[in-house]
Amino acid sequence: MAKILISMPDKFLESIDKLALDEQRTRSELIREALRSYLKTSNIVNSKRALKNAEILDGLLD
């Protein structure tokens, strides 16, 4: 598994660590789950946007 280095405000990291502790999982697990959720949501939003753009284009071409 690859490792990355990211920067974030101390208070934000404290919130992440508290949540990870509350949920009895590691910081890495929590951040991976958050990014999975973001990617899934992003794909849904982008798919909807693509469909809307296709409808607009079809309307212009008619």
mmCIF file as gemmi writes it, N, C-alpha and C atoms, coordinates in Angstrom:
data_model
loop_
_atom_site.group_PDB
_atom_site.id
_atom_site.type_symbol
_atom_site.label_atom_id
_atom_site.label_alt_id
_atom_site.label_comp_id
_atom_site.label_asym_id
_atom_site.label_entity_id
_atom_site.label_seq_id
_atom_site.pdbx_PDB_ins_code
_atom_site.Cartn_x
_atom_site.Cartn_y
_atom_site.Cartn_z
_atom_site.occupancy
_atom_site.B_iso_or_equiv
_atom_site.pdbx_formal_charge
_atom_site.auth_seq_id
_atom_site.auth_asym_id
_atom_site.pdbx_PDB_model_num
ATOM 1 N N . MET Axp A 1 ? 0.857 -1.171 0 1 0 ? 1 A 1
ATOM 2 C CA . MET Axp A 1 ? 0 0 0 1 0 ? 1 A 1
ATOM 3 C C . MET Axp A 1 ? 0.902 1.232 0 1 0 ? 1 A 1
ATOM 4 N N . ALA Axp A 2 ? 0.542 2.192 -0.827 1 0 ? 2 A 1
ATOM 5 C CA . ALA Axp A 2 ? 1.309 3.436 -0.917 1 0 ? 2 A 1
ATOM 6 C C . ALA Axp A 2 ? 1.021 4.313 0.297 1 0 ? 2 A 1
ATOM 7 N N . LYS Axp A 3 ? 1.977 5.137 0.64 1 0 ? 3 A 1
ATOM 8 C CA . LYS Axp A 3 ? 1.811 6.109 1.714 1 0 ? 3 A 1
ATOM 9 C C . LYS Axp A 3 ? 1.904 7.5 1.113 1 0 ? 3 A 1
ATOM 10 N N . ILE Axp A 4 ? 1.129 8.425 1.687 1 0 ? 4 A 1
ATOM 11 C CA . ILE Axp A 4 ? 1.157 9.811 1.229 1 0 ? 4 A 1
ATOM 12 C C . ILE Axp A 4 ? 1.362 10.722 2.422 1 0 ? 4 A 1
ATOM 13 N N . LEU Axp A 5 ? 1.77 11.928 2.149 1 0 ? 5 A 1
ATOM 14 C CA . LEU Axp A 5 ? 1.944 12.938 3.19 1 0 ? 5 A 1
ATOM 15 C C . LEU Axp A 5 ? 0.998 14.085 2.864 1 0 ? 5 A 1
ATOM 16 N N . ILE Axp A 6 ? 0.154 14.452 3.814 1 0 ? 6 A 1
ATOM 17 C CA . ILE Axp A 6 ? -0.751 15.573 3.612 1 0 ? 6 A 1
ATOM 18 C C . ILE Axp A 6 ? -0.626 16.536 4.784 1 0 ? 6 A 1
ATOM 19 N N . SER Axp A 7 ? -0.985 17.772 4.535 1 0 ? 7 A 1
ATOM 20 C CA . SER Axp A 7 ? -0.973 18.789 5.582 1 0 ? 7 A 1
ATOM 21 C C . SER Axp A 7 ? -2.409 19.189 5.885 1 0 ? 7 A 1
ATOM 22 N N . MET Axp A 8 ? -2.679 19.433 7.171 1 0 ? 8 A 1
ATOM 23 C CA . MET Axp A 8 ? -4 19.912 7.57 1 0 ? 8 A 1
ATOM 24 C C . MET Axp A 8 ? -3.863 20.67 8.874 1 0 ? 8 A 1
ATOM 25 N N . PRO Axp A 9 ? -4.787 21.56 9.153 1 0 ? 9 A 1
ATOM 26 C CA . PRO Axp A 9 ? -4.735 22.315 10.397 1 0 ? 9 A 1
ATOM 27 C C . PRO Axp A 9 ? -4.795 21.379 11.61 1 0 ? 9 A 1
ATOM 28 N N . ASP Axp A 10 ? -4.102 21.767 12.667 1 0 ? 10 A 1
ATOM 29 C CA . ASP Axp A 10 ? -4.047 20.946 13.882 1 0 ? 10 A 1
ATOM 30 C C . ASP Axp A 10 ? -5.431 20.631 14.431 1 0 ? 10 A 1
ATOM 31 N N . LYS Axp A 11 ? -6.302 21.619 14.478 1 0 ? 11 A 1
ATOM 32 C CA . LYS Axp A 11 ? -7.656 21.414 15.024 1 0 ? 11 A 1
ATOM 33 C C . LYS Axp A 11 ? -8.426 20.379 14.201 1 0 ? 11 A 1
ATOM 34 N N . PHE Axp A 12 ? -8.243 20.42 12.885 1 0 ? 12 A 1
ATOM 35 C CA . PHE Axp A 12 ? -8.911 19.459 12.009 1 0 ? 12 A 1
ATOM 36 C C . PHE Axp A 12 ? -8.411 18.048 12.298 1 0 ? 12 A 1
ATOM 37 N N . LEU Axp A 13 ? -7.111 17.908 12.44 1 0 ? 13 A 1
ATOM 38 C CA . LEU Axp A 13 ? -6.53 16.606 12.743 1 0 ? 13 A 1
ATOM 39 C C . LEU Axp A 13 ? -7.002 16.104 14.11 1 0 ? 13 A 1
ATOM 40 N N . GLU Axp A 14 ? -7.131 16.996 15.062 1 0 ? 14 A 1
ATOM 41 C CA . GLU Axp A 14 ? -7.653 16.61 16.381 1 0 ? 14 A 1
ATOM 42 C C . GLU Axp A 14 ? -9.073 16.056 16.253 1 0 ? 14 A 1
ATOM 43 N N . SER Axp A 15 ? -9.883 16.685 15.419 1 0 ? 15 A 1
ATOM 44 C CA . SER Axp A 15 ? -11.248 16.208 15.207 1 0 ? 15 A 1
ATOM 45 C C . SER Axp A 15 ? -11.252 14.824 14.56 1 0 ? 15 A 1
ATOM 46 N N . ILE Axp A 16 ? -10.371 14.636 13.602 1 0 ? 16 A 1
ATOM 47 C CA . ILE Axp A 16 ? -10.243 13.334 12.94 1 0 ? 16 A 1
ATOM 48 C C . ILE Axp A 16 ? -9.819 12.271 13.94 1 0 ? 16 A 1
ATOM 49 N N . ASP Axp A 17 ? -8.815 12.592 14.746 1 0 ? 17 A 1
ATOM 50 C CA . ASP Axp A 17 ? -8.325 11.627 15.732 1 0 ? 17 A 1
ATOM 51 C C . ASP Axp A 17 ? -9.387 11.278 16.77 1 0 ? 17 A 1
ATOM 52 N N . LYS Axp A 18 ? -10.16 12.261 17.191 1 0 ? 18 A 1
ATOM 53 C CA . LYS Axp A 18 ? -11.222 12.006 18.172 1 0 ? 18 A 1
ATOM 54 C C . LYS Axp A 18 ? -12.275 11.084 17.575 1 0 ? 18 A 1
ATOM 55 N N . LEU Axp A 19 ? -12.683 11.351 16.343 1 0 ? 19 A 1
ATOM 56 C CA . LEU Axp A 19 ? -13.676 10.509 15.685 1 0 ? 19 A 1
ATOM 57 C C . LEU Axp A 19 ? -13.141 9.089 15.492 1 0 ? 19 A 1
ATOM 58 N N . ALA Axp A 20 ? -11.897 8.973 15.068 1 0 ? 20 A 1
ATOM 59 C CA . ALA Axp A 20 ? -11.29 7.651 14.892 1 0 ? 20 A 1
ATOM 60 C C . ALA Axp A 20 ? -11.284 6.887 16.214 1 0 ? 20 A 1
ATOM 61 N N . LEU Axp A 21 ? -10.94 7.566 17.295 1 0 ? 21 A 1
ATOM 62 C CA . LEU Axp A 21 ? -10.939 6.935 18.612 1 0 ? 21 A 1
ATOM 63 C C . LEU Axp A 21 ? -12.348 6.508 19.005 1 0 ? 21 A 1
ATOM 64 N N . ASP Axp A 22 ? -13.32 7.396 18.804 1 0 ? 22 A 1
ATOM 65 C CA . ASP Axp A 22 ? -14.714 7.09 19.126 1 0 ? 22 A 1
ATOM 66 C C . ASP Axp A 22 ? -15.22 5.872 18.35 1 0 ? 22 A 1
ATOM 67 N N . GLU Axp A 23 ? -14.786 5.759 17.105 1 0 ? 23 A 1
ATOM 68 C CA . GLU Axp A 23 ? -15.236 4.655 16.244 1 0 ? 23 A 1
ATOM 69 C C . GLU Axp A 23 ? -14.306 3.451 16.314 1 0 ? 23 A 1
ATOM 70 N N . GLN Axp A 24 ? -13.297 3.529 17.152 1 0 ? 24 A 1
ATOM 71 C CA . GLN Axp A 24 ? -12.324 2.448 17.354 1 0 ? 24 A 1
ATOM 72 C C . GLN Axp A 24 ? -11.702 1.966 16.042 1 0 ? 24 A 1
ATOM 73 N N . ARG Axp A 25 ? -11.226 2.932 15.282 1 0 ? 25 A 1
ATOM 74 C CA . ARG Axp A 25 ? -10.481 2.594 14.068 1 0 ? 25 A 1
ATOM 75 C C . ARG Axp A 25 ? -9.328 3.563 13.901 1 0 ? 25 A 1
ATOM 76 N N . THR Axp A 26 ? -8.461 3.278 12.964 1 0 ? 26 A 1
ATOM 77 C CA . THR Axp A 26 ? -7.278 4.118 12.794 1 0 ? 26 A 1
ATOM 78 C C . THR Axp A 26 ? -7.619 5.387 12.02 1 0 ? 26 A 1
ATOM 79 N N . ARG Axp A 27 ? -6.748 6.348 12.162 1 0 ? 27 A 1
ATOM 80 C CA . ARG Axp A 27 ? -6.871 7.59 11.398 1 0 ? 27 A 1
ATOM 81 C C . ARG Axp A 27 ? -6.88 7.268 9.902 1 0 ? 27 A 1
ATOM 82 N N . SER Axp A 28 ? -6 6.386 9.481 1 0 ? 28 A 1
ATOM 83 C CA . SER Axp A 28 ? -5.919 6.025 8.06 1 0 ? 28 A 1
ATOM 84 C C . SER Axp A 28 ? -7.219 5.414 7.562 1 0 ? 28 A 1
ATOM 85 N N . GLU Axp A 29 ? -7.816 4.507 8.35 1 0 ? 29 A 1
ATOM 86 C CA . GLU Axp A 29 ? -9.086 3.899 7.958 1 0 ? 29 A 1
ATOM 87 C C . GLU Axp A 29 ? -10.17 4.961 7.797 1 0 ? 29 A 1
ATOM 88 N N . LEU Axp A 30 ? -10.213 5.882 8.734 1 0 ? 30 A 1
ATOM 89 C CA . LEU Axp A 30 ? -11.225 6.941 8.691 1 0 ? 30 A 1
ATOM 90 C C . LEU Axp A 30 ? -11.043 7.825 7.454 1 0 ? 30 A 1
ATOM 91 N N . ILE Axp A 31 ? -9.821 8.214 7.176 1 0 ? 31 A 1
ATOM 92 C CA . ILE Axp A 31 ? -9.554 9.074 6.02 1 0 ? 31 A 1
ATOM 93 C C . ILE Axp A 31 ? -9.817 8.336 4.714 1 0 ? 31 A 1
ATOM 94 N N . ARG Axp A 32 ? -9.446 7.045 4.633 1 0 ? 32 A 1
ATOM 95 C CA . ARG Axp A 32 ? -9.739 6.258 3.427 1 0 ? 32 A 1
ATOM 96 C C . ARG Axp A 32 ? -11.246 6.199 3.181 1 0 ? 32 A 1
ATOM 97 N N . GLU Axp A 33 ? -12.014 5.946 4.249 1 0 ? 33 A 1
ATOM 98 C CA . GLU Axp A 33 ? -13.472 5.875 4.114 1 0 ? 33 A 1
ATOM 99 C C . GLU Axp A 33 ? -14.045 7.212 3.655 1 0 ? 33 A 1
ATOM 100 N N . ALA Axp A 34 ? -13.549 8.294 4.208 1 0 ? 34 A 1
ATOM 101 C CA . ALA Axp A 34 ? -14.016 9.622 3.81 1 0 ? 34 A 1
ATOM 102 C C . ALA Axp A 34 ? -13.723 9.875 2.332 1 0 ? 34 A 1
ATOM 103 N N . LEU Axp A 35 ? -12.557 9.486 1.868 1 0 ? 35 A 1
ATOM 104 C CA . LEU Axp A 35 ? -12.209 9.694 0.457 1 0 ? 35 A 1
ATOM 105 C C . LEU Axp A 35 ? -13.013 8.782 -0.465 1 0 ? 35 A 1
ATOM 106 N N . ARG Axp A 36 ? -13.284 7.542 -0.025 1 0 ? 36 A 1
ATOM 107 C CA . ARG Axp A 36 ? -14.157 6.663 -0.816 1 0 ? 36 A 1
ATOM 108 C C . ARG Axp A 36 ? -15.532 7.301 -0.995 1 0 ? 36 A 1
ATOM 109 N N . SER Axp A 37 ? -16.064 7.823 0.086 1 0 ? 37 A 1
ATOM 110 C CA . SER Axp A 37 ? -17.371 8.473 0.042 1 0 ? 37 A 1
ATOM 111 C C . SER Axp A 37 ? -17.344 9.678 -0.892 1 0 ? 37 A 1
ATOM 112 N N . TYR Axp A 38 ? -16.297 10.472 -0.812 1 0 ? 38 A 1
ATOM 113 C CA . TYR Axp A 38 ? -16.164 11.643 -1.672 1 0 ? 38 A 1
ATOM 114 C C . TYR Axp A 38 ? -16.105 11.237 -3.145 1 0 ? 38 A 1
ATOM 115 N N . LEU Axp A 39 ? -15.302 10.212 -3.441 1 0 ? 39 A 1
ATOM 116 C CA . LEU Axp A 39 ? -15.181 9.761 -4.834 1 0 ? 39 A 1
ATOM 117 C C . LEU Axp A 39 ? -16.517 9.246 -5.363 1 0 ? 39 A 1
ATOM 118 N N . LYS Axp A 40 ? -17.246 8.496 -4.548 1 0 ? 40 A 1
ATOM 119 C CA . LYS Axp A 40 ? -18.551 7.98 -4.968 1 0 ? 40 A 1
ATOM 120 C C . LYS Axp A 40 ? -19.508 9.136 -5.246 1 0 ? 40 A 1
ATOM 121 N N . THR Axp A 41 ? -19.576 10.097 -4.336 1 0 ? 41 A 1
ATOM 122 C CA . THR Axp A 41 ? -20.45 11.251 -4.51 1 0 ? 41 A 1
ATOM 123 C C . THR Axp A 41 ? -20.045 12.057 -5.741 1 0 ? 41 A 1
ATOM 124 N N . SER Axp A 42 ? -18.758 12.238 -5.921 1 0 ? 42 A 1
ATOM 125 C CA . SER Axp A 42 ? -18.244 12.997 -7.062 1 0 ? 42 A 1
ATOM 126 C C . SER Axp A 42 ? -18.627 12.325 -8.374 1 0 ? 42 A 1
ATOM 127 N N . ASN Axp A 43 ? -18.521 10.991 -8.424 1 0 ? 43 A 1
ATOM 128 C CA . ASN Axp A 43 ? -18.897 10.264 -9.642 1 0 ? 43 A 1
ATOM 129 C C . ASN Axp A 43 ? -20.378 10.419 -9.94 1 0 ? 43 A 1
ATOM 130 N N . ILE Axp A 44 ? -21.215 10.382 -8.919 1 0 ? 44 A 1
ATOM 131 C CA . ILE Axp A 44 ? -22.663 10.548 -9.109 1 0 ? 44 A 1
ATOM 132 C C . ILE Axp A 44 ? -22.969 11.944 -9.627 1 0 ? 44 A 1
ATOM 133 N N . VAL Axp A 45 ? -22.376 12.956 -9.009 1 0 ? 45 A 1
ATOM 134 C CA . VAL Axp A 45 ? -22.603 14.345 -9.422 1 0 ? 45 A 1
ATOM 135 C C . VAL Axp A 45 ? -22.127 14.556 -10.853 1 0 ? 45 A 1
ATOM 136 N N . ASN Axp A 46 ? -20.943 14.032 -11.18 1 0 ? 46 A 1
ATOM 137 C CA . ASN Axp A 46 ? -20.414 14.206 -12.531 1 0 ? 46 A 1
ATOM 138 C C . ASN Axp A 46 ? -21.27 13.477 -13.56 1 0 ? 46 A 1
ATOM 139 N N . SER Axp A 47 ? -21.811 12.312 -13.2 1 0 ? 47 A 1
ATOM 140 C CA . SER Axp A 47 ? -22.69 11.579 -14.113 1 0 ? 47 A 1
ATOM 141 C C . SER Axp A 47 ? -23.962 12.369 -14.377 1 0 ? 47 A 1
ATOM 142 N N . LYS Axp A 48 ? -24.545 12.935 -13.323 1 0 ? 48 A 1
ATOM 143 C CA . LYS Axp A 48 ? -25.758 13.742 -13.491 1 0 ? 48 A 1
ATOM 144 C C . LYS Axp A 48 ? -25.475 14.969 -14.34 1 0 ? 48 A 1
ATOM 145 N N . ARG Axp A 49 ? -24.325 15.59 -14.114 1 0 ? 49 A 1
ATOM 146 C CA . ARG Axp A 49 ? -23.95 16.776 -14.891 1 0 ? 49 A 1
ATOM 147 C C . ARG Axp A 49 ? -23.775 16.4 -16.364 1 0 ? 49 A 1
ATOM 148 N N . ALA Axp A 50 ? -23.156 15.25 -16.621 1 0 ? 50 A 1
ATOM 149 C CA . ALA Axp A 50 ? -22.948 14.817 -18.001 1 0 ? 50 A 1
ATOM 150 C C . ALA Axp A 50 ? -24.284 14.563 -18.693 1 0 ? 50 A 1
ATOM 151 N N . LEU Axp A 51 ? -25.227 13.94 -17.984 1 0 ? 51 A 1
ATOM 152 C CA . LEU Axp A 51 ? -26.548 13.699 -18.569 1 0 ? 51 A 1
ATOM 153 C C . LEU Axp A 51 ? -27.261 15.012 -18.881 1 0 ? 51 A 1
ATOM 154 N N . LYS Axp A 52 ? -27.18 15.958 -17.953 1 0 ? 52 A 1
ATOM 155 C CA . LYS Axp A 52 ? -27.832 17.253 -18.172 1 0 ? 52 A 1
ATOM 156 C C . LYS Axp A 52 ? -27.209 17.969 -19.37 1 0 ? 52 A 1
ATOM 157 N N . ASN Axp A 53 ? -25.886 17.925 -19.48 1 0 ? 53 A 1
ATOM 158 C CA . ASN Axp A 53 ? -25.21 18.556 -20.617 1 0 ? 53 A 1
ATOM 159 C C . ASN Axp A 53 ? -25.594 17.888 -21.93 1 0 ? 53 A 1
ATOM 160 N N . ALA Axp A 54 ? -25.738 16.562 -21.902 1 0 ? 54 A 1
ATOM 161 C CA . ALA Axp A 54 ? -26.15 15.847 -23.119 1 0 ? 54 A 1
ATOM 162 C C . ALA Axp A 54 ? -27.556 16.252 -23.536 1 0 ? 54 A 1
ATOM 163 N N . GLU Axp A 55 ? -28.447 16.415 -22.542 1 0 ? 55 A 1
ATOM 164 C CA . GLU Axp A 55 ? -29.821 16.854 -22.856 1 0 ? 55 A 1
ATOM 165 C C . GLU Axp A 55 ? -29.813 18.252 -23.465 1 0 ? 55 A 1
ATOM 166 N N . ILE Axp A 56 ? -29.01 19.122 -22.922 1 0 ? 56 A 1
ATOM 167 C CA . ILE Axp A 56 ? -28.916 20.494 -23.453 1 0 ? 56 A 1
ATOM 168 C C . ILE Axp A 56 ? -28.39 20.468 -24.879 1 0 ? 56 A 1
ATOM 169 N N . LEU Axp A 57 ? -27.363 19.674 -25.107 1 0 ? 57 A 1
ATOM 170 C CA . LEU Axp A 57 ? -26.789 19.564 -26.443 1 0 ? 57 A 1
ATOM 171 C C . LEU Axp A 57 ? -27.799 18.981 -27.432 1 0 ? 57 A 1
ATOM 172 N N . ASP Axp A 58 ? -28.53 17.946 -27.002 1 0 ? 58 A 1
ATOM 173 C CA . ASP Axp A 58 ? -29.572 17.375 -27.874 1 0 ? 58 A 1
ATOM 174 C C . ASP Axp A 58 ? -30.612 18.431 -28.24 1 0 ? 58 A 1
ATOM 175 N N . GLY Axp A 59 ? -30.988 19.245 -27.256 1 0 ? 59 A 1
ATOM 176 C CA . GLY Axp A 59 ? -31.968 20.306 -27.502 1 0 ? 59 A 1
ATOM 177 C C . GLY Axp A 59 ? -31.456 21.321 -28.501 1 0 ? 59 A 1
ATOM 178 N N . LEU Axp A 60 ? -30.184 21.632 -28.424 1 0 ? 60 A 1
ATOM 179 C CA . LEU Axp A 60 ? -29.6 22.6 -29.359 1 0 ? 60 A 1
ATOM 180 C C . LEU Axp A 60 ? -29.485 22.032 -30.769 1 0 ? 60 A 1
ATOM 181 N N . LEU Axp A 61 ? -29.294 20.74 -30.858 1 0 ? 61 A 1
ATOM 182 C CA . LEU Axp A 61 ? -29.115 20.105 -32.169 1 0 ? 61 A 1
ATOM 183 C C . LEU Axp A 61 ? -30.426 19.786 -32.864 1 0 ? 61 A 1
ATOM 184 N N . ASP Axp A 62 ? -31.532 19.784 -32.128 1 0 ? 62 A 1
ATOM 185 C CA . ASP Axp A 62 ? -32.844 19.487 -32.73 1 0 ? 62 A 1
ATOM 186 C C . ASP Axp A 62 ? -33.334 20.62 -33.581 1 0 ? 62 A 1
